Amino acid sequence: MPYTLSPFAPAGLTEALLKLLVEEHRTRALPAMRRLWRYYRNPAESLVAAGGGAGGRRDACPTGVRPRLAQESGLPSRITGEGDPWRDDRAWKREAVVENDIGWRVQLMVDFMFGKPVQIASTAPDERRRREIEAVLDAVWERSGGIALLQDMALLGHVYGHVDLVLRVEQGAGSQGGRGLTAPSPASPSSAAPFAAADAVRVEVVEPTRGIPVLDPGDYRTISAYIITFERELNEVERGRAAVGRAIASLWRTASDPGPRRRRSCFTEVLSATHRQVYEDERLIGEEELTWNTGDSAAGGTPAPQVPVVHIQNVSQPFRYGGLGEVEPLIPLQDELNTRLSDRAARVTLQSFKMYLAKGLDGFDRMPVGPGQVWRTDNPDASVEAFGGDMESPSETAHIQEVREAMDKTSGVPPLASGVVRAKIGNLTSANALRITLMGVLSRTARKRVTYGRGIAEMSRLILGALDATGVFATTPEERGVRLIWPDPLPEDVREQAAAAAVKSTLGVPRERVLAELGYSPADPGVT
C-alpha cells in the first residue's frame, strides 16, 4: 500500500522523496554511524557465518573460538591474518591487544557535562509564576527520564556528533478540565499542575541512527519535516517457516540459516508542524493532527508552528546539520595505539621466555627443562646455548607514550581527569591548580554547554507552549523563557560555597535561588 503523504505536501515531502531519504540513510549514514558506535562501545563480535561473505550476517561463534573485539577491525592484516592467503590461522595466531581509550574518554566527557543535575530556572517577570513554571518543567523532565535522559542525550551527541529531542503529547491531554490549572496562592505552586503536565507531555531522545531530517532548502537550520525509521523484532515467528514441519525445516538448515527467526517489522514515523503519521511496512497504522502545536509569538508577529523536534549539535559545525563528535577524530590514533600494543605483546611473548639451542644431544626435544634437571651425553662436542629474554625497547615505549599524548590533546581529556595521578603534574594544592591542569576538558565542556543548553531551553519552551495549547498549564509567550544553572563539574569546597552564598545574599539574590544552588529547599527541616 503506498504512502499517503498529502498532509506533508506543504513541507515538500512526497512518497518518492521519503523512500529516497530512507534508502540514503540506510546505505550511507548508517554504516558510518555504526562504526562510530562500535569504536566507542568496542563490543565482542561473533564471526561471519560460513557462506555469508563480506556482507554476511554475524551469528553465534563456534565452540572454542574467541569473539573478536570491534576495534580489532582497525588492526593491520599482519596481526589479524585477514586477507593473507599464505597464513594458516590454525597453525599460527598473532596476539591482538585492544585498549579502548575512546570509551573512557567519552564517558568522562558525559560525566563532566551531566554528572550533576542541571537546574532549569524560569525568566518570567513574576516570582510566583517563576516557581510554578519551574515546578512544572521539573516534573516533565523528571517524568521523561531526568538526569538519565540528559546523560543518554549527551552520550549519543558525543558519539554521533548530534542528537534530536522530540516532544510527545498524549492524546486527550487537557481533557480533564482544570486539573492542571495553577492555584492562585502566592505561597506555593499548585500541587496538581506538575502531575498533570507530567501526564500530558514527555520528551523523547531520538538516536541519529533512526532520525532523518527534511531540511528547508533555503535554510539548513529549519526542519520542514522529520522522519523516524527503524526495525524492531516482534513476538512472532517469520511466516512461511512456521508452516513447515520441523523435520523438513531441519533439512534446510545450514550455517547461514540457523532456523526459525522472529519476524522483523519496519516502522516509519513522519512528523511535520501540523501532522503525524506512523507506518508499519509502508502500511498506515496511525495518524494524528497536531492541534496543540500552535506556535510561539514571543518574538512578535504571527505565531508559526514548528516541527516539535529540537536539534542539538555536540560541537557546532558551520553550515552543517550534523555537529562534530568526539569519536571520529580519535579512531586513527586508537588504531595506531592498538597496533603498537599488539606488536609489543608479540615481542614480549617472544623474548620473555628462555629458548635453548642444543647441539649433539639426541632426543633433547623430549628432555625436561627445569630446576634440578641433569642432561647426560657421551658426545664431548655437545653444547646447550640459551637465548631470548626480554630486552628494553626505548623507541617503542616512547612511540606508545606519544600516541597517548596525542589522544589527550585531540580529546582534551588527560588521564588526570579519570583519577590517574602522575608525578609530573606537580603539586595540586588548590582548586585553581586543578583547573589549570584540566583546562582542556573544562573549556570543551563550557563550549558544549552552549549547544546542549540551547537545546534544553528550546525544548522547555515547546513544553510550555504545548501545555498552554492543551489547557493543562496556561502561560504567555513572555513567560516561556528559561535559563540553565550549570553545576561546577569539579569537587567544590563547602566553605567556599558558603562564602559565595553569603555574598550572593548580600547582593540581593533571592533566598530560594541561593538555597537551590547549595542543594537545599526552603521546606527542608532545619532550613531557616
C-alpha positions in Angstrom: 0.0 0.0 0.0 1.6 3.3 -1.0 2.3 6.1 1.5 -0.5 8.7 1.9 1.6 11.9 2.5 -0.8 14.5 1.4 -0.7 16.2 4.8 3.0 16.8 4.3 2.8 18.4 0.9 3.4 21.9 2.4 6.8 20.5 3.7 7.6 19.2 0.2 7.7 15.6 1.3 6.4 13.1 -1.3 6.5 9.3 -1.4 9.4 9.2 -3.8 11.4 11.6 -1.6 10.6 9.7 1.6 11.8 6.4 0.1 14.9 8.1 -1.3 15.8 9.7 2.1 15.3 6.4 3.9 17.4 4.5 1.4 20.2 7.1 1.5 20.2 7.0 5.3 20.4 3.2 5.3 23.2 2.9 2.8 25.3 6.0 3.6 24.7 7.3 7.1 24.1 4.1 9.0 27.4 2.3 8.2 29.4 5.4 9.3 27.3 5.8 12.5 27.6 2.1 13.4 31.3 2.3 13.0 31.4 5.2 15.5 29.3 3.3 18.0 31.4 0.2 17.6 34.6 2.1 18.3 33.1 3.7 21.4 31.5 0.6 22.7 34.1 -1.9 21.4 31.7 -4.9 21.8 32.8 -8.6 21.3 31.5 -9.6 17.9 31.0 -13.1 16.6 32.5 -14.3 13.3 30.8 -14.0 10.0 28.9 -17.2 9.3 30.2 -19.5 6.6 28.8 -18.6 3.2 27.8 -15.1 4.4 30.5 -13.3 2.5 31.6 -9.8 3.3 28.0 -8.7 3.9 27.0 -11.9 5.8 25.2 -11.9 9.0 27.1 -12.3 12.2 25.9 -15.5 14.1 26.9 -17.2 17.2 30.6 -18.1 17.4 31.6 -21.8 17.0 32.7 -23.5 20.2 36.2 -22.6 21.3 36.5 -19.6 19.0 37.2 -16.3 20.8 34.8 -13.5 19.7 36.7 -10.6 18.1 36.5 -7.1 19.6 35.1 -4.4 17.3 38.3 -2.3 17.3 40.3 -5.3 16.0 38.9 -4.4 12.6 41.4 -1.4 12.6 44.5 -3.6 13.1 46.7 -4.5 10.1 46.5 -7.8 8.4 49.9 -8.9 9.7 48.2 -9.1 13.2 44.7 -10.2 12.3 45.7 -12.6 9.5 42.8 -11.4 7.3 43.5 -11.1 3.6 46.7 -13.1 3.8 46.4 -16.2 1.6 49.7 -17.6 2.8 48.8 -17.7 6.5 47.2 -20.7 8.2 45.4 -19.4 11.2 45.2 -23.0 12.6 49.0 -23.2 12.9 49.8 -19.6 13.8 47.9 -16.9 15.6 49.1 -13.4 16.4 48.0 -11.9 19.8 45.8 -8.8 19.4 45.8 -6.3 22.2 43.0 -3.8 22.3 42.9 -0.9 24.8 39.7 1.1 24.4 40.9 4.6 25.2 37.9 6.1 23.3 35.3 4.7 25.6 36.5 6.1 28.9 37.3 9.5 27.4 33.7 9.8 26.0 32.2 8.6 29.3 34.3 11.2 31.2 33.1 14.0 28.9 29.5 13.0 29.6 30.2 13.0 33.3 31.6 16.5 33.1 28.5 17.6 31.2 25.7 15.9 33.2 27.4 14.3 36.2 25.3 16.5 38.4 21.7 17.7 37.9 21.1 20.9 35.9 18.7 23.4 37.2 16.2 25.0 34.8 15.3 28.5 36.0 12.4 30.4 34.6 12.8 34.0 33.5 9.2 35.0 34.0 8.8 38.5 35.5 6.6 37.4 38.4 8.3 35.4 41.2 5.2 33.3 41.9 4.9 32.4 38.2 8.6 31.5 38.1 8.2 29.0 40.9 5.1 27.4 39.2 6.8 27.2 35.8 9.9 25.7 37.3 7.9 23.1 39.2 6.0 22.1 36.0 9.2 21.8 33.9 10.9 19.9 36.6 8.0 17.4 36.7 8.0 16.9 32.9 11.8 16.5 32.6 11.9 14.1 35.6 9.0 12.0 34.2 10.8 11.8 30.9 13.9 10.4 32.4 15.5 13.2 34.4 19.3 13.1 34.6 19.4 9.7 32.9 17.7 11.3 29.8 20.2 14.1 29.7 23.1 11.6 30.1 21.7 9.5 27.2 21.3 12.6 25.1 24.9 13.7 25.8 26.3 10.2 25.1 24.6 10.0 21.7 25.7 13.5 20.9 29.3 12.8 21.8 29.4 9.6 19.7 27.5 10.7 16.6 28.1 14.5 16.7 24.4 15.4 17.2 21.2 14.2 18.8 17.5 15.2 18.4 14.7 15.6 21.0 11.1 15.1 20.1 8.1 16.3 22.1 5.3 13.8 22.6 1.9 15.0 23.7 -0.5 12.3 24.9 -3.8 12.2 23.1 -6.6 13.7 25.1 -4.2 15.9 27.1 -6.1 18.7 28.8 -9.5 16.9 28.5 -9.8 16.6 32.3 -10.8 20.1 32.7 -9.0 22.3 35.3 -6.9 19.5 36.9 -3.7 21.2 35.8 -4.6 24.9 36.4 -2.4 26.7 38.8 -3.6 27.7 42.2 -3.9 31.4 43.0 -2.0 31.1 46.3 1.3 33.1 46.1 2.9 30.9 48.8 3.5 27.8 46.7 2.7 26.5 43.2 -0.2 24.3 42.6 0.3 20.6 43.6 -1.9 19.4 40.7 -0.2 21.3 37.8 3.1 19.4 37.8 1.4 16.0 37.9 -1.0 17.0 35.1 1.9 18.3 33.0 3.9 15.1 33.5 1.0 13.0 32.4 0.3 15.2 29.3 3.7 15.6 27.7 7.1 13.9 27.7 10.5 14.4 26.0 12.0 11.6 23.9 15.6 11.2 22.7 15.9 10.2 19.0 19.1 8.4 18.2 20.7 9.7 15.0 20.6 6.2 13.5 16.8 6.5 13.4 16.2 10.2 12.8 16.2 11.7 9.3 15.6 15.5 9.0 13.9 17.1 5.9 15.5 20.5 5.9 14.3 23.7 4.3 16.2 24.2 1.0 16.7 27.9 1.9 17.8 27.4 5.5 19.6 24.3 6.7 18.7 25.3 10.3 15.0 24.9 9.7 13.4 21.4 9.8 10.4 21.2 7.4 9.6 17.6 8.4 11.2 14.8 10.4 11.3 11.0 9.7 11.9 8.4 12.4 12.6 4.9 10.9 13.8 1.7 12.5 13.3 -2.0 12.5 12.2 -4.0 15.6 11.6 -7.6 16.4 8.1 -8.7 17.1 6.8 -11.6 19.2 6.0 -13.6 16.1 7.9 -16.2 14.1 8.6 -15.5 10.4 5.7 -16.6 8.3 6.4 -19.3 5.8 8.8 -21.2 8.0 6.3 -21.7 10.8 4.0 -23.5 8.4 6.7 -26.1 7.5 7.2 -29.1 9.7 10.2 -29.2 12.0 11.6 -32.3 10.3 11.5 -30.7 6.9 12.8 -27.4 8.2 15.8 -29.1 9.8 16.9 -30.4 6.4 17.1 -26.9 5.0 19.0 -25.6 8.0 22.6 -24.5 7.3 25.3 -22.5 9.0 24.0 -19.3 7.4 20.4 -20.3 8.1 20.1 -21.4 11.7 16.4 -21.9 11.6 13.2 -20.0 12.5 13.6 -16.4 13.4 11.5 -13.7 15.0 9.7 -11.5 12.5 11.1 -8.0 12.0 8.9 -5.1 11.0 9.9 -1.7 9.7 8.3 1.3 11.4 8.4 4.8 9.9 7.0 7.9 11.6 6.6 11.1 9.8 6.3 14.4 11.7 5.5 17.9 10.5 4.4 21.1 12.3 0.7 20.0 11.9 0.5 16.3 11.3 2.0 12.9 12.4 1.7 9.6 10.7 3.0 6.1 11.6 3.6 3.3 9.1 4.4 -0.3 9.6 5.9 -1.9 6.5 4.5 1.0 4.4 1.0 0.4 5.9 -0.6 3.4 7.7 -1.4 2.3 11.3 -1.7 5.7 13.0 -2.5 9.3 12.1 -2.8 12.4 14.2 -3.3 16.1 13.7 -1.1 18.2 16.0 -3.8 20.7 17.1 -1.7 21.5 20.2 1.2 22.9 18.1 0.1 26.5 17.8 3.5 28.2 17.6 5.0 30.9 19.7 4.7 34.6 19.1 7.2 35.6 21.8 9.4 37.3 19.2 6.4 39.2 17.8 4.4 38.7 14.6 2.0 35.8 13.8 2.6 32.6 15.7 4.2 30.0 13.3 4.1 26.3 14.4 7.3 24.4 14.0 8.1 20.7 13.9 8.2 19.5 17.6 11.8 18.4 17.2 14.8 20.2 18.8 18.2 19.6 17.2 21.3 19.6 19.3 24.9 19.6 18.0 27.6 18.3 20.2 30.1 20.9 18.9 28.7 23.3 16.3 29.8 22.8 12.7 29.2 25.8 10.4 26.7 25.4 7.6 26.0 21.7 8.5 23.1 20.0 10.2 25.3 17.5 12.0 27.7 18.5 14.6 31.3 17.4 15.4 31.5 14.2 17.5 34.3 13.1 19.8 34.9 9.5 18.4 35.7 10.2 14.8 39.0 12.1 15.3 40.2 9.5 17.8 39.8 6.5 15.5 43.1 6.7 13.7 45.0 7.2 16.9 43.2 4.3 18.6 44.1 2.1 15.7 47.8 3.1 15.9 47.8 2.6 19.7 46.2 -0.9 19.4 48.7 -1.8 16.6 51.7 -0.8 18.7 50.4 -2.6 21.8 49.8 -5.8 19.8 53.4 -5.5 18.4 54.8 -5.1 21.9 52.8 -8.1 23.2 54.2 -10.2 20.4 57.8 -9.0 21.2 57.3 -9.6 24.9 55.9 -13.1 24.3 58.8 -14.0 22.1 61.6 -12.6 24.3 60.2 -13.2 27.8 60.9 -16.9 27.7 64.3 -18.5 27.5 64.9 -20.7 24.5 67.6 -23.3 24.0 69.8 -24.4 21.1 71.1 -27.9 21.7 74.0 -29.5 19.7 75.0 -33.1 19.9 72.2 -34.1 22.3 69.9 -36.8 20.9 66.3 -36.5 22.0 66.7 -33.1 23.5 63.2 -32.2 22.5 61.9 -34.8 24.8 64.1 -33.9 27.8 62.5 -31.9 30.7 63.8 -28.4 31.3 63.5 -27.2 34.9 65.3 -26.8 38.2 67.4 -29.8 39.3 67.3 -31.4 35.9 70.5 -33.1 34.6 71.3 -33.7 31.0 73.7 -36.5 30.1 75.6 -37.3 26.9 78.7 -39.1 25.7 79.4 -36.5 23.0 82.2 -34.2 24.1 81.3 -31.7 21.5 77.7 -31.3 22.7 76.6 -27.9 23.9 73.4 -26.1 25.0 73.1 -22.3 24.3 70.4 -20.2 25.9 69.0 -17.1 24.2 66.0 -14.9 24.5 64.7 -12.9 27.4 63.0 -9.5 27.5 65.0 -6.6 26.3 64.4 -2.9 26.6 62.9 -1.0 23.6 63.0 2.7 24.3 61.8 3.8 20.9 58.7 1.5 21.2 57.9 2.9 24.7 58.3 6.5 23.5 56.1 6.0 20.5 53.3 4.5 22.6 53.5 7.4 25.0 53.4 9.9 22.2 50.3 8.3 20.8 48.6 8.5 24.2 49.6 12.2 24.5 48.2 12.8 21.0 44.8 11.3 22.2 45.0 13.5 25.2 45.4 16.6 23.1 42.8 15.6 20.5 40.1 14.8 23.0 41.1 17.3 25.7 40.8 14.7 28.4 44.0 13.9 30.2 44.4 10.8 32.4 44.2 13.0 35.5 40.5 13.6 34.8 39.9 9.9 35.4 41.9 9.8 38.6 45.2 8.7 37.2 47.7 10.9 39.0 51.3 11.1 37.7 54.3 12.7 39.4 54.9 15.1 36.6 51.7 17.1 37.2 53.2 18.9 40.1 51.7 19.7 43.5 48.0 20.3 43.2 47.4 22.2 46.4 44.5 24.4 45.3 41.4 24.2 43.1 42.9 26.7 40.7 45.9 24.4 40.1 43.5 21.6 39.4 41.5 23.7 36.9 44.6 24.7 35.1 45.6 21.1 34.7 42.1 20.2 33.4 41.8 23.3 31.3 41.2 21.3 28.1 38.2 19.3 29.3 36.7 22.2 31.2 36.9 24.6 28.1 35.4 21.9 25.9 32.6 21.3 28.4 31.9 25.0 28.6 31.7 25.2 24.8 29.3 22.2 24.6 27.1 23.7 27.4 26.1 26.4 24.9 24.7 23.9 22.3 23.2 21.5 24.8 21.8 24.3 26.9 20.2 26.0 23.9 18.5 22.7 23.1 17.2 22.1 26.6 15.9 25.7 26.7 14.2 25.3 23.3 12.5 22.1 24.4 11.3 23.7 27.6 9.7 26.5 25.6 8.0 23.9 23.4 6.8 22.0 26.5 5.2 25.2 28.0 3.6 26.0 24.6 2.0 22.6 24.3 0.7 22.6 27.9 -0.8 26.0 27.2 -2.5 24.9 24.0 -3.9 21.8 25.6 -5.2 23.8 28.6 -3.1 21.9 31.2 -1.0 24.8 32.3 -1.6 28.3 31.0 1.4 30.5 30.1 2.1 33.5 27.9 4.9 33.6 25.4 6.8 36.0 27.6 6.8 33.5 30.4 8.3 30.6 28.5 11.9 31.7 28.6 14.3 29.8 30.8 18.0 29.8 31.6 20.1 26.9 32.8 22.2 26.9 36.0 25.1 24.5 35.5 26.9 23.0 38.4 30.6 23.0 38.7 31.9 19.7 37.3 34.8 19.7 39.8 34.5 18.9 43.5 33.7 22.1 45.5 34.9 23.2 48.9 31.9 23.6 51.3 33.5 26.6 52.9 33.9 28.4 49.5 30.3 27.5 48.6 29.0 29.0 51.9 31.1 32.2 51.4 29.8 32.6 47.8 26.2 32.1 49.1 26.7 34.8 51.7 28.0 37.2 49.1 25.0 36.5 46.8 22.6 37.1 49.6 24.2 40.4 50.3 23.9 41.4 46.6 20.1 40.7 46.7 19.9 37.2 45.1 16.6 35.6 46.1 16.9 33.3 49.1 15.3 30.4 47.3 17.8 30.6 44.5 20.8 30.6 46.9 19.4 27.6 48.7 18.8 25.8 45.5 22.4 26.3 44.4 23.5 24.9 47.7 21.2 21.8 47.2 18.6 22.8 49.8 14.9 23.7 49.7 13.1 26.2 52.0 10.9 23.2 53.0 13.8 21.1 54.3 13.9 20.6 58.1 16.3 23.0 59.8 16.5 25.5 57.0 15.8 29.0 58.2 
